[in-house]
Amino acid sequence: MAVCFLQRAPTLKGGPRFYRIAIEGNLFGEWSVVFEWGICGCRGTRRIKLFNDLRAASLAADVSRNRMLSKGYDRA
């Protein structure tokens, strides 16, 4: 399992935020990319996307990570 955890400092709109991306294998031989985001200290929202191969899952995770970095998140 590969995990990337990103954080963003508090803004005028709200508290500090987090974004977590994890690549996990599942029981059916597929790869899941788990996206979780929210306000630090609170329960986040979770979305799971399924992929047939690790390369496609890794590419989706990289695209999402780069998008969040461009929005002001930093690696934690």
All heavy atoms as a GROMACS GRO file, in nm:
protein
  602
    1MET      N    1   0.084  -0.117   0.000
    1MET     CA    2   0.000   0.000   0.000
    1MET      C    3   0.089   0.124   0.000
    1MET      O    4   0.184   0.133   0.076
    1MET     CB    5  -0.091  -0.001   0.124
    1MET     CG    6  -0.171   0.124   0.138
    1MET     SD    7  -0.300   0.124   0.264
    1MET     CE    8  -0.208   0.112   0.413
    2ALA      N    9   0.057   0.218  -0.083
    2ALA     CA   10   0.128   0.346  -0.090
    2ALA      C   11   0.032   0.455  -0.043
    2ALA      O   12  -0.084   0.455  -0.080
    2ALA     CB   13   0.173   0.373  -0.232
    3VAL      N   14   0.083   0.546   0.040
    3VAL     CA   15  -0.001   0.651   0.096
    3VAL      C   16   0.068   0.786   0.079
    3VAL      O   17   0.189   0.798   0.099
    3VAL     CB   18  -0.028   0.627   0.246
    3VAL    CG1   19  -0.111   0.740   0.304
    3VAL    CG2   20  -0.096   0.494   0.268
    4CYS      N   21  -0.009   0.888   0.043
    4CYS     CA   22   0.038   1.026   0.035
    4CYS      C   23  -0.055   1.110   0.121
    4CYS      O   24  -0.177   1.103   0.105
    4CYS     CB   25   0.035   1.073  -0.110
    4CYS     SG   26   0.082   1.245  -0.130
    5PHE      N   27   0.003   1.185   0.214
    5PHE     CA   28  -0.078   1.269   0.303
    5PHE      C   29  -0.039   1.414   0.280
    5PHE      O   30   0.078   1.450   0.289
    5PHE     CB   31  -0.054   1.229   0.449
    5PHE     CG   32  -0.152   1.291   0.544
    5PHE    CD1   33  -0.279   1.237   0.558
    5PHE    CD2   34  -0.120   1.404   0.615
    5PHE    CE1   35  -0.372   1.295   0.645
    5PHE    CE2   36  -0.209   1.462   0.702
    5PHE     CZ   37  -0.336   1.407   0.716
    6LEU      N   38  -0.138   1.498   0.251
    6LEU     CA   39  -0.117   1.640   0.224
    6LEU      C   40  -0.196   1.723   0.324
    6LEU      O   41  -0.303   1.680   0.369
    6LEU     CB   42  -0.162   1.674   0.082
    6LEU     CG   43  -0.102   1.592  -0.031
    6LEU    CD1   44  -0.174   1.623  -0.161
    6LEU    CD2   45   0.045   1.618  -0.043
    7GLN      N   46  -0.145   1.840   0.359
    7GLN     CA   47  -0.214   1.932   0.448
    7GLN      C   48  -0.211   2.073   0.392
    7GLN      O   49  -0.119   2.108   0.319
    7GLN     CB   50  -0.150   1.933   0.586
    7GLN     CG   51  -0.174   1.809   0.666
    7GLN     CD   52  -0.117   1.821   0.806
    7GLN    OE1   53  -0.011   1.878   0.826
    7GLN    NE2   54  -0.187   1.766   0.903
    8ARG      N   55  -0.312   2.152   0.431
    8ARG     CA   56  -0.316   2.293   0.394
    8ARG      C   57  -0.342   2.375   0.520
    8ARG      O   58  -0.424   2.339   0.604
    8ARG     CB   59  -0.426   2.319   0.291
    8ARG     CG   60  -0.420   2.461   0.234
    8ARG     CD   61  -0.518   2.480   0.123
    8ARG     NE   62  -0.653   2.480   0.179
    8ARG     CZ   63  -0.763   2.484   0.105
    8ARG    NH1   64  -0.755   2.485  -0.024
    8ARG    NH2   65  -0.880   2.483   0.162
    9ALA      N   66  -0.272   2.485   0.531
    9ALA     CA   67  -0.284   2.572   0.649
    9ALA      C   68  -0.423   2.633   0.656
    9ALA      O   69  -0.494   2.642   0.555
    9ALA     CB   70  -0.178   2.682   0.642
   10PRO      N   71  -0.463   2.678   0.774
   10PRO     CA   72  -0.595   2.742   0.788
   10PRO      C   73  -0.605   2.866   0.700
   10PRO      O   74  -0.508   2.937   0.678
   10PRO     CB   75  -0.601   2.782   0.935
   10PRO     CG   76  -0.493   2.708   1.003
   10PRO     CD   77  -0.391   2.672   0.900
   11THR      N   78  -0.726   2.890   0.651
   11THR     CA   79  -0.754   3.009   0.571
   11THR      C   80  -0.869   3.086   0.635
   11THR      O   81  -0.923   3.043   0.737
   11THR     CB   82  -0.794   2.970   0.427
   11THR    OG1   83  -0.916   2.894   0.434
   11THR    CG2   84  -0.687   2.888   0.359
   12LEU      N   85  -0.908   3.195   0.576
   12LEU     CA   86  -1.021   3.272   0.627
   12LEU      C   87  -1.152   3.194   0.617
   12LEU      O   88  -1.246   3.218   0.692
   12LEU     CB   89  -1.033   3.404   0.551
   12LEU     CG   90  -0.917   3.502   0.568
   12LEU    CD1   91  -0.937   3.622   0.478
   12LEU    CD2   92  -0.903   3.544   0.714
   13LYS      N   93  -1.158   3.099   0.522
   13LYS     CA   94  -1.280   3.021   0.502
   13LYS      C   95  -1.294   2.906   0.600
   13LYS      O   96  -1.402   2.851   0.614
   13LYS     CB   97  -1.282   2.965   0.360
   13LYS     CG   98  -1.298   3.070   0.253
   13LYS     CD   99  -1.307   3.005   0.118
   13LYS     CE  100  -1.324   3.108   0.009
   13LYS     NZ  101  -1.332   3.046  -0.124
   14GLY      N  102  -1.185   2.864   0.664
   14GLY     CA  103  -1.197   2.749   0.754
   14GLY      C  104  -1.064   2.705   0.811
   14GLY      O  105  -0.960   2.768   0.789
   15GLY      N  106  -1.070   2.596   0.885
   15GLY     CA  107  -0.954   2.543   0.954
   15GLY      C  108  -0.858   2.471   0.862
   15GLY      O  109  -0.876   2.466   0.740
   16PRO      N  110  -0.755   2.412   0.922
   16PRO     CA  111  -0.657   2.338   0.843
   16PRO      C  112  -0.723   2.215   0.779
   16PRO      O  113  -0.808   2.151   0.839
   16PRO     CB  114  -0.552   2.298   0.946
   16PRO     CG  115  -0.620   2.302   1.077
   16PRO     CD  116  -0.727   2.408   1.064
   17ARG      N  117  -0.683   2.186   0.658
   17ARG     CA  118  -0.745   2.077   0.582
   17ARG      C  119  -0.642   1.969   0.549
   17ARG      O  120  -0.523   1.995   0.546
   17ARG     CB  121  -0.808   2.131   0.456
   17ARG     CG  122  -0.914   2.239   0.487
   17ARG     CD  123  -0.993   2.280   0.368
   17ARG     NE  124  -1.073   2.175   0.311
   17ARG     CZ  125  -1.192   2.135   0.358
   17ARG    NH1  126  -1.242   2.191   0.464
   17ARG    NH2  127  -1.259   2.040   0.298
   18PHE      N  128  -0.692   1.848   0.524
   18PHE     CA  129  -0.604   1.738   0.484
   18PHE      C  130  -0.658   1.671   0.359
   18PHE      O  131  -0.777   1.682   0.326
   18PHE     CB  132  -0.590   1.636   0.598
   18PHE     CG  133  -0.712   1.552   0.619
   18PHE    CD1  134  -0.726   1.430   0.554
   18PHE    CD2  135  -0.814   1.593   0.703
   18PHE    CE1  136  -0.840   1.352   0.573
   18PHE    CE2  137  -0.927   1.517   0.724
   18PHE     CZ  138  -0.940   1.395   0.658
   19TYR      N  139  -0.569   1.601   0.289
   19TYR     CA  140  -0.606   1.523   0.172
   19TYR      C  141  -0.516   1.400   0.173
   19TYR      O  142  -0.395   1.412   0.178
   19TYR     CB  143  -0.584   1.604   0.044
   19TYR     CG  144  -0.654   1.549  -0.077
   19TYR    CD1  145  -0.787   1.579  -0.102
   19TYR    CD2  146  -0.588   1.466  -0.167
   19TYR    CE1  147  -0.852   1.529  -0.212
   19TYR    CE2  148  -0.653   1.415  -0.277
   19TYR     CZ  149  -0.786   1.447  -0.300
   19TYR     OH  150  -0.849   1.397  -0.409
   20ARG      N  151  -0.576   1.284   0.174
   20ARG     CA  152  -0.501   1.158   0.180
   20ARG      C  153  -0.533   1.075   0.058
   20ARG      O  154  -0.649   1.061   0.020
   20ARG     CB  155  -0.541   1.082   0.306
   20ARG     CG  156  -0.472   0.950   0.324
   20ARG     CD  157  -0.522   0.884   0.453
   20ARG     NE  158  -0.476   0.749   0.464
   20ARG     CZ  159  -0.539   0.642   0.416
   20ARG    NH1  160  -0.655   0.657   0.354
   20ARG    NH2  161  -0.489   0.523   0.430
   21ILE      N  162  -0.429   1.019  -0.004
   21ILE     CA  163  -0.445   0.933  -0.121
   21ILE      C  164  -0.374   0.801  -0.090
   21ILE      O  165  -0.257   0.802  -0.050
   21ILE     CB  166  -0.383   0.995  -0.247
   21ILE    CG1  167  -0.438   1.135  -0.270
   21ILE    CG2  168  -0.408   0.908  -0.368
   21ILE    CD1  169  -0.357   1.216  -0.369
   22ALA      N  170  -0.441   0.689  -0.108
   22ALA     CA  171  -0.380   0.559  -0.082
   22ALA      C  172  -0.411   0.465  -0.198
   22ALA      O  173  -0.521   0.465  -0.252
   22ALA     CB  174  -0.434   0.500   0.048
   23ILE      N  175  -0.312   0.386  -0.236
   23ILE     CA  176  -0.329   0.282  -0.338
   23ILE      C  177  -0.328   0.149  -0.264
   23ILE      O  178  -0.233   0.117  -0.193
   23ILE     CB  179  -0.218   0.286  -0.443
   23ILE    CG1  180  -0.217   0.421  -0.513
   23ILE    CG2  181  -0.237   0.173  -0.544
   23ILE    CD1  182  -0.100   0.439  -0.607
   24GLU      N  183  -0.434   0.070  -0.283
   24GLU     CA  184  -0.448  -0.056  -0.211
   24GLU      C  185  -0.495  -0.165  -0.307
   24GLU      O  186  -0.576  -0.140  -0.395
   24GLU     CB  187  -0.552  -0.043  -0.100
   24GLU     CG  188  -0.524   0.068  -0.002
   24GLU     CD  189  -0.639   0.094   0.094
   24GLU    OE1  190  -0.748   0.036   0.076
   24GLU    OE2  191  -0.619   0.172   0.188
   25GLY      N  192  -0.444  -0.286  -0.288
   25GLY     CA  193  -0.495  -0.401  -0.362
   25GLY      C  194  -0.620  -0.453  -0.293
   25GLY      O  195  -0.633  -0.442  -0.172
   26ASN      N  196  -0.713  -0.507  -0.371
   26ASN     CA  197  -0.832  -0.564  -0.308
   26ASN      C  198  -0.840  -0.714  -0.333
   26ASN      O  199  -0.754  -0.771  -0.400
   26ASN     CB  200  -0.960  -0.489  -0.352
   26ASN     CG  201  -0.991  -0.506  -0.499
   26ASN    OD1  202  -0.948  -0.600  -0.563
   26ASN    ND2  203  -1.067  -0.414  -0.553
   27LEU      N  204  -0.940  -0.778  -0.280
   27LEU     CA  205  -0.952  -0.924  -0.288
   27LEU      C  206  -0.983  -0.976  -0.427
   27LEU      O  207  -0.973  -1.096  -0.451
   27LEU     CB  208  -1.061  -0.972  -0.190
   27LEU     CG  209  -1.032  -0.946  -0.042
   27LEU    CD1  210  -1.154  -0.984   0.041
   27LEU    CD2  211  -0.910  -1.024   0.001
   28PHE      N  212  -1.021  -0.891  -0.518
   28PHE     CA  213  -1.061  -0.933  -0.652
   28PHE      C  214  -0.951  -0.912  -0.755
   28PHE      O  215  -0.974  -0.920  -0.875
   28PHE     CB  216  -1.188  -0.859  -0.695
   28PHE     CG  217  -1.300  -0.878  -0.598
   28PHE    CD1  218  -1.341  -0.775  -0.516
   28PHE    CD2  219  -1.365  -1.001  -0.586
   28PHE    CE1  220  -1.444  -0.792  -0.425
   28PHE    CE2  221  -1.468  -1.019  -0.497
   28PHE     CZ  222  -1.507  -0.914  -0.415
   29GLY      N  223  -0.829  -0.882  -0.710
   29GLY     CA  224  -0.718  -0.861  -0.801
   29GLY      C  225  -0.715  -0.725  -0.865
   29GLY      O  226  -0.637  -0.700  -0.956
   30GLU      N  227  -0.801  -0.636  -0.820
   30GLU     CA  228  -0.804  -0.499  -0.871
   30GLU      C  229  -0.725  -0.410  -0.776
   30GLU      O  230  -0.684  -0.451  -0.668
   30GLU     CB  231  -0.948  -0.449  -0.879
   30GLU     CG  232  -1.036  -0.528  -0.972
   30GLU     CD  233  -1.182  -0.487  -0.959
   30GLU    OE1  234  -1.228  -0.461  -0.847
   30GLU    OE2  235  -1.247  -0.481  -1.063
   31TRP      N  236  -0.705  -0.287  -0.820
   31TRP     CA  237  -0.637  -0.186  -0.738
   31TRP      C  238  -0.734  -0.076  -0.706
   31TRP      O  239  -0.806  -0.028  -0.794
   31TRP     CB  240  -0.514  -0.133  -0.811
   31TRP     CG  241  -0.411  -0.238  -0.826
   31TRP    CD1  242  -0.394  -0.322  -0.932
   31TRP    CD2  243  -0.313  -0.275  -0.730
   31TRP    NE1  244  -0.291  -0.408  -0.907
   31TRP    CE2  245  -0.238  -0.381  -0.784
   31TRP    CE3  246  -0.279  -0.227  -0.604
   31TRP    CZ2  247  -0.133  -0.440  -0.717
   31TRP    CZ3  248  -0.175  -0.287  -0.536
   31TRP    CH2  249  -0.103  -0.392  -0.592
   32SER      N  250  -0.737  -0.034  -0.582
   32SER     CA  251  -0.824   0.074  -0.536
   32SER      C  252  -0.740   0.196  -0.504
   32SER      O  253  -0.636   0.185  -0.440
   32SER     CB  254  -0.899   0.032  -0.409
   32SER     OG  255  -0.973  -0.084  -0.430
   33VAL      N  256  -0.786   0.311  -0.549
   33VAL     CA  257  -0.727   0.438  -0.506
   33VAL      C  258  -0.829   0.502  -0.414
   33VAL      O  259  -0.943   0.528  -0.454
   33VAL     CB  260  -0.694   0.530  -0.625
   33VAL    CG1  261  -0.635   0.661  -0.575
   33VAL    CG2  262  -0.597   0.462  -0.720
   34VAL      N  263  -0.788   0.522  -0.289
   34VAL     CA  264  -0.876   0.577  -0.186
   34VAL      C  265  -0.840   0.724  -0.166
   34VAL      O  266  -0.725   0.755  -0.134
   34VAL     CB  267  -0.863   0.499  -0.054
   34VAL    CG1  268  -0.956   0.557   0.052
   34VAL    CG2  269  -0.889   0.351  -0.075
   35PHE      N  270  -0.936   0.810  -0.187
   35PHE     CA  271  -0.919   0.954  -0.166
   35PHE      C  272  -0.997   0.991  -0.041
   35PHE      O  273  -1.115   0.956  -0.029
   35PHE     CB  274  -0.976   1.034  -0.284
   35PHE     CG  275  -0.919   0.996  -0.416
   35PHE    CD1  276  -0.982   0.903  -0.496
   35PHE    CD2  277  -0.801   1.053  -0.461
   35PHE    CE1  278  -0.930   0.867  -0.619
   35PHE    CE2  279  -0.749   1.019  -0.585
   35PHE     CZ  280  -0.813   0.926  -0.663
   36GLU      N  281  -0.933   1.060   0.052
   36GLU     CA  282  -1.001   1.104   0.174
   36GLU      C  283  -0.960   1.248   0.201
   36GLU      O  284  -0.842   1.282   0.192
   36GLU     CB  285  -0.960   1.015   0.291
   36GLU     CG  286  -1.041   1.038   0.415
   36GLU     CD  287  -1.010   0.937   0.524
   36GLU    OE1  288  -0.924   0.850   0.505
   36GLU    OE2  289  -1.073   0.947   0.629
   37TRP      N  290  -1.058   1.335   0.232
   37TRP     CA  291  -1.028   1.476   0.254
   37TRP      C  292  -1.123   1.533   0.358
   37TRP      O  293  -1.228   1.477   0.385
   37TRP     CB  294  -1.038   1.554   0.124
   37TRP     CG  295  -1.177   1.557   0.066
   37TRP    CD1  296  -1.273   1.651   0.087
   37TRP    CD2  297  -1.236   1.462  -0.022
   37TRP    NE1  298  -1.388   1.621   0.018
   37TRP    CE2  299  -1.368   1.504  -0.050
   37TRP    CE3  300  -1.191   1.344  -0.080
   37TRP    CZ2  301  -1.453   1.433  -0.133
   37TRP    CZ3  302  -1.277   1.273  -0.161
   37TRP    CH2  303  -1.406   1.318  -0.188
   38GLY      N  304  -1.081   1.645   0.418
   38GLY     CA  305  -1.166   1.711   0.516
   38GLY      C  306  -1.087   1.809   0.601
   38GLY      O  307  -0.973   1.845   0.570
   39ILE      N  308  -1.147   1.850   0.712
   39ILE     CA  309  -1.085   1.941   0.807
   39ILE      C  310  -1.008   1.858   0.909
   39ILE      O  311  -1.061   1.757   0.959
   39ILE     CB  312  -1.191   2.029   0.876
   39ILE    CG1  313  -1.263   2.114   0.771
   39ILE    CG2  314  -1.130   2.116   0.984
   39ILE    CD1  315  -1.382   2.190   0.824
   40CYS      N  316  -0.886   1.898   0.940
   40CYS     CA  317  -0.804   1.825   1.038
   40CYS      C  318  -0.877   1.815   1.170
   40CYS      O  319  -0.936   1.911   1.218
   40CYS     CB  320  -0.669   1.894   1.057
   40CYS     SG  321  -0.564   1.890   0.912
   41GLY      N  322  -0.875   1.697   1.229
   41GLY     CA  323  -0.941   1.673   1.356
   41GLY      C  324  -1.085   1.627   1.342
   41GLY      O  325  -1.149   1.594   1.441
   42CYS      N  326  -1.137   1.625   1.221
   42CYS     CA  327  -1.274   1.581   1.195
   42CYS      C  328  -1.273   1.459   1.102
   42CYS      O  329  -1.175   1.433   1.034
   42CYS     CB  330  -1.356   1.692   1.131
   42CYS     SG  331  -1.375   1.837   1.235
   43ARG      N  332  -1.383   1.392   1.099
   43ARG     CA  333  -1.397   1.279   1.009
   43ARG      C  334  -1.405   1.331   0.865
   43ARG      O  335  -1.478   1.426   0.836
   43ARG     CB  336  -1.523   1.203   1.044
   43ARG     CG  337  -1.537   1.075   0.971
   43ARG     CD  338  -1.656   1.001   1.025
   43ARG     NE  339  -1.668   0.874   0.953
   43ARG     CZ  340  -1.762   0.788   0.975
   43ARG    NH1  341  -1.852   0.814   1.067
   43ARG    NH2  342  -1.768   0.678   0.907
   44GLY      N  343  -1.329   1.269   0.775
   44GLY     CA  344  -1.324   1.316   0.638
   44GLY      C  345  -1.424   1.247   0.547
   44GLY      O  346  -1.493   1.153   0.587
   45THR      N  347  -1.429   1.293   0.426
   45THR     CA  348  -1.510   1.231   0.321
   45THR      C  349  -1.420   1.135   0.245
   45THR      O  350  -1.303   1.163   0.222
   45THR     CB  351  -1.563   1.340   0.225
   45THR    OG1  352  -1.640   1.433   0.301
   45THR    CG2  353  -1.648   1.280   0.116
   46ARG      N  354  -1.475   1.021   0.203
   46ARG     CA  355  -1.395   0.919   0.136
   46ARG      C  356  -1.458   0.881   0.003
   46ARG      O  357  -1.580   0.869  -0.008
   46ARG     CB  358  -1.388   0.796   0.225
   46ARG     CG  359  -1.312   0.682   0.164
   46ARG     CD  360  -1.309   0.566   0.257
   46ARG     NE  361  -1.200   0.589   0.351
   46ARG     CZ  362  -1.152   0.496   0.429
   46ARG    NH1  363  -1.205   0.376   0.431
   46ARG    NH2  364  -1.050   0.523   0.509
   47ARG      N  365  -1.372   0.864  -0.098
   47ARG     CA  366  -1.414   0.819  -0.230
   47ARG      C  367  -1.317   0.711  -0.276
   47ARG      O  368  -1.195   0.725  -0.257
   47ARG     CB  369  -1.414   0.935  -0.328
   47ARG     CG  370  -1.459   0.897  -0.467
   47ARG     CD  371  -1.456   1.015  -0.559
   47ARG     NE  372  -1.322   1.074  -0.556
   47ARG     CZ  373  -1.266   1.140  -0.656
   47ARG    NH1  374  -1.334   1.160  -0.764
   47ARG    NH2  375  -1.146   1.190  -0.645
   48ILE      N  376  -1.366   0.605  -0.336
   48ILE     CA  377  -1.281   0.495  -0.382
   48ILE      C  378  -1.304   0.475  -0.531
   48ILE      O  379  -1.418   0.466  -0.577
   48ILE     CB  380  -1.315   0.365  -0.306
   48ILE    CG1  381  -1.293   0.384  -0.157
   48ILE    CG2  382  -1.232   0.249  -0.360
   48ILE    CD1  383  -1.341   0.268  -0.072
   49LYS      N  384  -1.194   0.468  -0.606
   49LYS     CA  385  -1.200   0.439  -0.750
   49LYS      C  386  -1.125   0.308  -0.774
   49LYS      O  387  -1.018   0.287  -0.718
   49LYS     CB  388  -1.136   0.551  -0.831
   49LYS     CG  389  -1.214   0.680  -0.831
   49LYS     CD  390  -1.147   0.785  -0.913
   49LYS     CE  391  -1.212   0.795  -1.047
   49LYS     NZ  392  -1.160   0.907  -1.128
   50LEU      N  393  -1.180   0.222  -0.858
   50LEU     CA  394  -1.120   0.092  -0.888
   50LEU      C  395  -1.050   0.094  -1.023
   50LEU      O  396  -1.097   0.156  -1.119
   50LEU     CB  397  -1.228  -0.016  -0.888
   50LEU     CG  398  -1.304  -0.035  -0.757
   50LEU    CD1  399  -1.415  -0.136  -0.775
   50LEU    CD2  400  -1.210  -0.078  -0.648
   51PHE      N  401  -0.936   0.022  -1.030
   51PHE     CA  402  -0.858   0.011  -1.152
   51PHE      C  403  -0.815  -0.134  -1.173
   51PHE      O  404  -0.796  -0.207  -1.077
   51PHE     CB  405  -0.733   0.100  -1.144
   51PHE     CG  406  -0.767   0.247  -1.133
   51PHE    CD1  407  -0.784   0.307  -1.009
   51PHE    CD2  408  -0.782   0.324  -1.247
   51PHE    CE1  409  -0.816   0.441  -0.998
   51PHE    CE2  410  -0.814   0.458  -1.238
   51PHE     CZ  411  -0.831   0.516  -1.114
   52ASN      N  412  -0.799  -0.173  -1.299
   52ASN     CA  413  -0.758  -0.310  -1.331
   52ASN      C  414  -0.610  -0.335  -1.311
   52ASN      O  415  -0.570  -0.449  -1.289
   52ASN     CB  416  -0.797  -0.345  -1.475
   52ASN     CG  417  -0.946  -0.358  -1.490
   52ASN    OD1  418  -1.015  -0.399  -1.398
   52ASN    ND2  419  -0.997  -0.322  -1.606
   53ASP      N  420  -0.528  -0.231  -1.323
   53ASP     CA  421  -0.384  -0.252  -1.307
   53ASP      C  422  -0.321  -0.143  -1.221
   53ASP      O  423  -0.377  -0.034  -1.204
   53ASP     CB  424  -0.313  -0.262  -1.442
   53ASP     CG  425  -0.331  -0.140  -1.529
   53ASP    OD1  426  -0.299  -0.029  -1.483
   53ASP    OD2  427  -0.377  -0.156  -1.644
   54LEU      N  428  -0.206  -0.174  -1.166
   54LEU     CA  429  -0.138  -0.083  -1.075
   54LEU      C  430  -0.092   0.044  -1.145
   54LEU      O  431  -0.096   0.152  -1.086
   54LEU     CB  432  -0.018  -0.155  -1.012
   54LEU     CG  433   0.065  -0.076  -0.913
   54LEU    CD1  434  -0.020  -0.026  -0.798
   54LEU    CD2  435   0.180  -0.161  -0.861
   55ARG      N  436  -0.053   0.034  -1.271
   55ARG     CA  437  -0.007   0.153  -1.344
   55ARG      C  438  -0.116   0.258  -1.356
   55ARG      O  439  -0.094   0.377  -1.333
   55ARG     CB  440   0.044   0.114  -1.483
   55ARG     CG  441   0.100   0.231  -1.561
   55ARG     CD  442   0.149   0.187  -1.698
   55ARG     NE  443   0.255   0.092  -1.687
   55ARG     CZ  444   0.385   0.121  -1.700
   55ARG    NH1  445   0.422   0.245  -1.724
   55ARG    NH2  446   0.476   0.028  -1.689
   56ALA      N  447  -0.237   0.217  -1.390
   56ALA     CA  448  -0.349   0.311  -1.402
   56ALA      C  449  -0.384   0.372  -1.266
   56ALA      O  450  -0.413   0.491  -1.256
   56ALA     CB  451  -0.470   0.241  -1.462
   57ALA      N  452  -0.381   0.290  -1.161
   57ALA     CA  453  -0.410   0.340  -1.026
   57ALA      C  454  -0.305   0.442  -0.983
   57ALA      O  455  -0.337   0.547  -0.928
   57ALA     CB  456  -0.416   0.224  -0.927
   58SER      N  457  -0.179   0.412  -1.011
   58SER     CA  458  -0.070   0.502  -0.975
   58SER      C  459  -0.080   0.634  -1.051
   58SER      O  460  -0.058   0.742  -0.994
   58SER     CB  461   0.064   0.435  -1.003
   58SER     OG  462   0.169   0.519  -0.970
   59LEU      N  463  -0.115   0.628  -1.178
   59LEU     CA  464  -0.130   0.750  -1.258
   59LEU      C  465  -0.244   0.837  -1.203
   59LEU      O  466  -0.229   0.958  -1.190
   59LEU     CB  467  -0.157   0.714  -1.404
   59LEU     CG  468  -0.173   0.830  -1.499
   59LEU    CD1  469  -0.046   0.914  -1.505
   59LEU    CD2  470  -0.210   0.781  -1.637
   60ALA      N  471  -0.356   0.776  -1.167
   60ALA     CA  472  -0.469   0.851  -1.111
   60ALA      C  473  -0.430   0.917  -0.978
   60ALA      O  474  -0.465   1.032  -0.952
   60ALA     CB  475  -0.589   0.760  -1.092
   61ALA      N  476  -0.356   0.844  -0.895
   61ALA     CA  477  -0.312   0.901  -0.767
   61ALA      C  478  -0.215   1.017  -0.790
   61ALA      O  479  -0.223   1.120  -0.721
   61ALA     CB  480  -0.246   0.792  -0.682
   62ASP      N  481  -0.124   1.003  -0.885
   62ASP     CA  482  -0.028   1.110  -0.915
   62ASP      C  483  -0.098   1.236  -0.967
   62ASP      O  484  -0.064   1.347  -0.928
   62ASP     CB  485   0.075   1.063  -1.018
   62ASP     CG  486   0.176   0.967  -0.961
   62ASP    OD1  487   0.187   0.958  -0.838
   62ASP    OD2  488   0.246   0.901  -1.041
   63VAL      N  489  -0.195   1.219  -1.054
   63VAL     CA  490  -0.269   1.333  -1.108
   63VAL      C  491  -0.342   1.406  -0.995
   63VAL      O  492  -0.338   1.530  -0.986
   63VAL     CB  493  -0.368   1.287  -1.218
   63VAL    CG1  494  -0.468   1.396  -1.252
   63VAL    CG2  495  -0.292   1.242  -1.341
   64SER      N  496  -0.406   1.331  -0.907
   64SER     CA  497  -0.477   1.392  -0.796
   64SER      C  498  -0.381   1.463  -0.700
   64SER      O  499  -0.409   1.574  -0.654
   64SER     CB  500  -0.556   1.285  -0.720
   64SER     OG  501  -0.628   1.343  -0.616
   65ARG      N  502  -0.267   1.399  -0.670
   65ARG     CA  503  -0.168   1.462  -0.582
   65ARG      C  504  -0.117   1.593  -0.641
   65ARG      O  505  -0.111   1.695  -0.573
   65ARG     CB  506  -0.050   1.368  -0.559
   65ARG     CG  507   0.054   1.425  -0.463
   65ARG     CD  508   0.186   1.356  -0.473
   65ARG     NE  509   0.242   1.382  -0.604
   65ARG     CZ  510   0.307   1.290  -0.676
   65ARG    NH1  511   0.324   1.170  -0.632
   65ARG    NH2  512   0.355   1.322  -0.794
   66ASN      N  513  -0.085   1.593  -0.769
   66ASN     CA  514  -0.034   1.714  -0.833
   66ASN      C  515  -0.140   1.825  -0.836
   66ASN      O  516  -0.107   1.943  -0.820
   66ASN     CB  517   0.015   1.683  -0.974
   66ASN     CG  518   0.140   1.598  -0.972
   66ASN    OD1  519   0.214   1.596  -0.874
   66ASN    ND2  520   0.164   1.526  -1.080
   67ARG      N  521  -0.266   1.788  -0.854
   67ARG     CA  522  -0.374   1.887  -0.853
   67ARG      C  523  -0.386   1.951  -0.715
   67ARG      O  524  -0.401   2.073  -0.702
   67ARG     CB  525  -0.506   1.821  -0.894
   67ARG     CG  526  -0.619   1.921  -0.910
   67ARG     CD  527  -0.749   1.856  -0.956
   67ARG     NE  528  -0.805   1.777  -0.847
   67ARG     CZ  529  -0.826   1.646  -0.850
   67ARG    NH1  530  -0.796   1.576  -0.958
   67ARG    NH2  531  -0.877   1.583  -0.747
   68MET      N  532  -0.377   1.870  -0.610
   68MET     CA  533  -0.387   1.924  -0.474
   68MET      C  534  -0.265   2.010  -0.438
   68MET      O  535  -0.279   2.112  -0.371
   68MET     CB  536  -0.402   1.810  -0.373
   68MET     CG  537  -0.534   1.740  -0.383
   68MET     SD  538  -0.666   1.843  -0.323
   68MET     CE  539  -0.767   1.876  -0.457
   69LEU      N  540  -0.147   1.972  -0.484
   69LEU     CA  541  -0.028   2.054  -0.460
   69LEU      C  542  -0.041   2.190  -0.527
   69LEU      O  543   0.000   2.292  -0.472
   69LEU     CB  544   0.098   1.982  -0.509
   69LEU     CG  545   0.143   1.862  -0.426
   69LEU    CD1  546   0.256   1.788  -0.496
   69LEU    CD2  547   0.184   1.904  -0.286
   70SER      N  548  -0.104   2.193  -0.645
   70SER     CA  549  -0.123   2.321  -0.715
   70SER      C  550  -0.228   2.408  -0.646
   70SER      O  551  -0.233   2.528  -0.668
   70SER     CB  552  -0.161   2.296  -0.860
   70SER     OG  553  -0.292   2.247  -0.872
   71LYS      N  554  -0.313   2.348  -0.562
   71LYS     CA  555  -0.416   2.423  -0.489
   71LYS      C  556  -0.367   2.471  -0.352
   71LYS      O  557  -0.446   2.521  -0.273
   71LYS     CB  558  -0.540   2.335  -0.470
   71LYS     CG  559  -0.616   2.311  -0.597
   71LYS     CD  560  -0.743   2.234  -0.568
   71LYS     CE  561  -0.826   2.220  -0.693
   71LYS     NZ  562  -0.956   2.156  -0.666
   72GLY      N  563  -0.239   2.450  -0.323
   72GLY     CA  564  -0.185   2.503  -0.199
   72GLY      C  565  -0.160   2.402  -0.089
   72GLY      O  566  -0.118   2.439   0.021
   73TYR      N  567  -0.186   2.275  -0.113
   73TYR     CA  568  -0.156   2.173  -0.013
   73TYR      C  569  -0.007   2.145  -0.012
   73TYR      O  570   0.061   2.158  -0.113
   73TYR     CB  571  -0.231   2.043  -0.046
   73TYR     CG  572  -0.378   2.047  -0.010
   73TYR    CD1  573  -0.470   2.111  -0.091
   73TYR    CD2  574  -0.424   1.987   0.107
   73TYR    CE1  575  -0.604   2.115  -0.059
   73TYR    CE2  576  -0.559   1.989   0.140
   73TYR     CZ  577  -0.648   2.054   0.057
   73TYR     OH  578  -0.780   2.058   0.090
   74ASP      N  579   0.045   2.105   0.105
   74ASP     CA  580   0.186   2.069   0.120
   74ASP      C  581   0.197   1.927   0.168
   74ASP      O  582   0.108   1.876   0.238
   74ASP     CB  583   0.255   2.160   0.224
   74ASP     CG  584   0.262   2.305   0.180
   74ASP    OD1  585   0.296   2.328   0.062
   74ASP    OD2  586   0.231   2.392   0.262
   75ARG      N  587   0.308   1.863   0.134
   75ARG     CA  588   0.332   1.726   0.183
   75ARG      C  589   0.353   1.730   0.334
   75ARG      O  590   0.422   1.817   0.385
   75ARG     CB  591   0.454   1.667   0.116
   75ARG     CG  592   0.433   1.641  -0.031
   75ARG     CD  593   0.559   1.582  -0.094
   75ARG     NE  594   0.536   1.555  -0.234
   75ARG     CZ  595   0.570   1.638  -0.331
   75ARG    NH1  596   0.627   1.753  -0.302
   75ARG    NH2  597   0.546   1.608  -0.457
   76ALA      N  598   0.292   1.636   0.402
   76ALA     CA  599   0.304   1.631   0.549
   76ALA      C  600   0.404   1.524   0.589
   76ALA      O  601   0.430   1.431   0.520
   76ALA     CB  602   0.170   1.602   0.613
   0.00000   0.00000   0.00000
